[in-house]
Amino acid sequence: MDAARRTAAVTGALFLVTEVAAIAGLALYRPALDGAAYVAGSGPDARVLAGALSEMVLIVAVIGTGVALYPTIRRRHEALAVGYVCGRLLEAAVIAVGIVSLLAVVSLRQDLAQGSPATDTGAFEAAATALAAVHDWTFLLGPNVFLGANTLVLAYVMLRTGLVPRPIALLGLAGGTLICASAVAVLFGLYAQLSAVGTLAALPVFAWEVTLAVRLLTRGFEPARPVRAGTPEGPVRAGSPGA
């Protein structure tokens, strides 16, 4: 397996990990999103902590996709390669803030459970509600706005360079555009992010990442095309420096 094929396989595997970890994390930590109700109840802390662990795996995989693709994209368009890595780092950072806020909710519940009868339950519940709100906003920014922007960058590179078949790149452009538009709709209160409409808006991005992952794992990148004069973002010719 040559270097390009290894890069494609690693990238494909990381994209699959992001999907599995994101879905598992949300399913596991979802009880903590209730904030005040979670703090006042018995709380499935172990489940929420398992969700946090899934989110940590997600963060590593998100950063990994940017790092793994950087050498391949850089040879074709250096500015977009740097932009994609930075975008993935920012997306991962926002996800990290969100999961830390839910871990703080768990800490509040545990502190309240161990407190004296004089403990101000209302203050704990108010703090938990605020922390859950922080997660809600990071969930909108990370897996929606920044994910959509990063998808658009990567799909554009794939389309211009022909690293994957054109229909896959077009699916990424459509998915990135739709999830960014959905994020704006959620921002202005047209519907909830965790709703049927929000889920439908996220499906094209999910389909893009899974399709891209399967393609990279099974077939790798498309052979490099000859570079046309005046198009520095095109693929590097086989045998040229850096190819």
C-alpha positions in Angstrom: 0.0 0.0 0.0 1.5 3.3 -1.1 1.5 6.5 0.9 -1.6 8.0 -0.9 -3.5 4.7 -0.3 -2.6 4.7 3.3 -3.6 8.3 3.7 -7.0 7.6 2.1 -7.6 4.5 4.3 -6.7 6.4 7.5 -8.9 9.3 6.6 -11.8 7.1 5.7 -11.5 5.3 9.0 -11.4 8.5 10.9 -14.5 9.8 9.2 -16.4 6.7 10.2 -15.2 7.1 13.8 -16.5 10.7 13.9 -20.0 9.5 12.9 -20.1 6.6 15.3 -18.7 8.7 18.2 -21.0 11.6 17.6 -24.1 9.5 17.5 -23.1 7.4 20.5 -22.1 10.5 22.5 -25.4 12.3 22.0 -27.4 9.2 22.8 -25.4 8.6 26.0 -25.1 12.1 27.5 -28.6 13.3 26.5 -30.1 13.0 30.0 -27.7 15.8 31.2 -29.2 18.2 28.6 -32.2 18.6 31.0 -30.0 20.6 33.3 -32.0 21.4 36.4 -34.0 18.1 36.2 -30.8 16.1 36.0 -29.3 17.8 39.0 -32.4 17.3 41.1 -32.7 13.6 40.2 -30.7 10.5 40.8 -28.8 11.0 37.5 -27.3 8.2 35.3 -23.8 9.7 35.8 -22.0 6.7 34.4 -24.0 7.0 31.2 -23.2 10.7 30.8 -19.5 10.0 31.5 -19.5 7.4 28.8 -21.0 10.0 26.5 -18.2 12.4 27.4 -15.7 9.7 26.6 -17.3 9.2 23.2 -17.1 13.0 22.6 -13.4 12.8 23.4 -12.9 10.1 20.8 -14.9 12.4 18.4 -12.6 15.3 19.1 -9.5 13.2 18.3 -11.0 11.9 15.1 -12.2 15.4 14.0 -8.6 16.7 14.4 -7.2 13.5 12.8 -9.2 14.0 9.6 -7.7 17.5 9.1 -4.1 16.3 9.9 -4.4 13.2 7.8 -5.7 15.1 4.7 -3.3 18.1 5.1 -0.4 16.7 3.0 -2.7 15.6 0.2 -4.6 18.8 0.0 -1.5 21.0 0.5 0.1 19.7 -2.7 -3.0 20.9 -4.6 -4.1 24.1 -2.7 -2.0 25.1 0.3 -4.3 27.8 1.6 -7.3 25.6 1.7 -5.3 22.8 3.3 -4.3 25.2 6.2 -7.9 26.5 6.3 -9.3 23.0 6.6 -7.0 22.0 9.4 -7.7 25.2 11.3 -11.4 24.7 10.8 -11.3 21.2 12.2 -9.3 22.4 15.2 -11.9 25.1 15.9 -14.7 22.6 15.5 -13.0 20.2 17.9 -12.5 23.0 20.4 -16.1 24.0 20.4 -17.2 20.4 20.9 -14.8 20.2 23.9 -16.4 23.3 25.5 -19.8 21.6 25.1 -18.8 18.4 26.8 -17.0 20.2 29.6 -20.2 22.0 30.4 -22.1 18.7 30.7 -19.4 17.3 32.9 -19.9 20.3 35.1 -23.6 19.4 35.3 -22.6 16.0 36.6 -20.4 17.6 39.2 -23.2 19.8 40.3 -25.6 16.8 40.7 -23.0 14.9 42.7 -22.3 18.0 45.0 -26.0 18.5 45.6 -26.5 14.8 46.4 -23.7 15.0 49.0 -24.7 18.4 50.4 -26.5 19.2 53.6 -30.2 20.0 53.9 -29.4 23.7 53.9 -27.9 23.4 50.4 -29.5 25.9 48.0 -31.0 23.5 45.5 -32.4 26.4 43.4 -28.9 27.8 42.8 -27.6 24.4 41.7 -30.5 23.9 39.3 -30.0 27.4 37.9 -26.3 26.8 37.3 -27.1 23.4 35.6 -29.6 25.1 33.3 -27.0 27.7 32.3 -24.4 25.0 31.6 -26.9 23.0 29.5 -27.6 26.2 27.5 -23.8 26.5 26.9 -23.8 23.0 25.5 -26.8 23.8 23.3 -25.0 26.7 21.7 -21.8 24.8 21.2 -23.8 22.0 19.7 -25.2 24.5 17.2 -21.8 26.0 16.4 -19.6 22.9 16.3 -21.6 20.1 14.6 -23.5 22.6 12.4 -21.8 25.9 11.6 -18.2 24.8 11.7 -18.9 21.3 10.4 -20.8 22.8 7.5 -18.0 25.3 6.7 -15.4 22.5 6.9 -17.5 20.3 4.7 -17.8 23.1 2.0 -14.0 23.6 2.0 -13.2 19.9 1.7 -15.9 19.2 -0.9 -14.7 22.2 -2.9 -11.1 20.8 -2.9 -12.4 17.4 -3.9 -14.4 18.8 -6.7 -11.6 21.0 -8.1 -8.9 18.4 -7.9 -10.9 15.3 -8.7 -9.6 13.4 -5.7 -13.0 11.6 -5.5 -15.7 11.2 -8.1 -17.7 14.4 -8.8 -21.0 13.1 -7.4 -19.4 12.6 -4.0 -18.0 16.1 -4.0 -21.3 17.6 -5.0 -23.0 15.7 -2.2 -20.6 17.4 0.2 -21.3 20.8 -1.2 -25.0 20.3 -0.9 -24.7 18.9 2.6 -22.5 21.7 3.9 -24.8 24.3 2.4 -27.9 22.7 3.9 -26.6 22.3 7.4 -25.3 25.9 7.5 -28.7 27.1 6.4 -30.3 24.9 9.0 -28.0 26.4 11.7 -29.2 29.9 10.8 -32.8 28.7 11.0 -32.2 27.2 14.4 -30.4 30.4 15.5 -33.5 32.5 14.8 -35.8 30.0 16.4 -37.6 28.6 13.4 -37.2 25.1 14.8 -35.2 23.2 17.4 -31.9 21.6 16.4 -32.9 18.3 17.9 -36.1 18.0 15.9 -37.3 16.1 12.9 -36.5 19.1 10.6 -33.0 19.6 12.1 -32.3 15.9 11.8 -33.4 15.8 8.1 -31.1 18.9 7.4 -28.2 17.0 8.9 -28.7 13.8 6.8 -26.9 15.0 3.7 -23.7 15.8 5.6 -24.0 12.4 7.3 -24.4 10.8 3.9 -21.4 12.7 2.6 -19.1 11.7 5.4 -20.1 8.0 5.2 -19.9 7.9 1.4 -16.5 9.6 1.4 -15.3 7.3 4.1 -16.4 4.2 2.2 -14.9 5.5 -1.0 -11.5 6.2 0.6 -11.4 2.9 2.5 -12.3 0.8 -0.6 -10.9 2.7 -3.5 -8.6 5.5 -2.2 -8.1 8.8 -4.1 -8.7 9.2 -7.8 -5.5 9.2 -9.9 -4.0 12.7 -10.3 -5.1 14.6 -13.3 -2.7 16.7 -15.4 -2.4 20.3 -14.1 -3.6 23.0 -16.4 -1.5 26.2 -16.7 -2.7 28.9 -14.3 -4.5 26.5 -11.9 -2.2 26.0 -8.9 -5.0 24.3 -7.0 -5.0 21.4 -9.4 -3.5 18.0 -8.6 0.3 17.5 -8.8 1.5 15.6 -11.8 2.8 12.2 -11.1 6.6 12.4 -10.7 6.7 16.1 -10.0 8.3 17.4 -6.8 6.1 16.7 -3.8 3.9 14.2 -5.6 
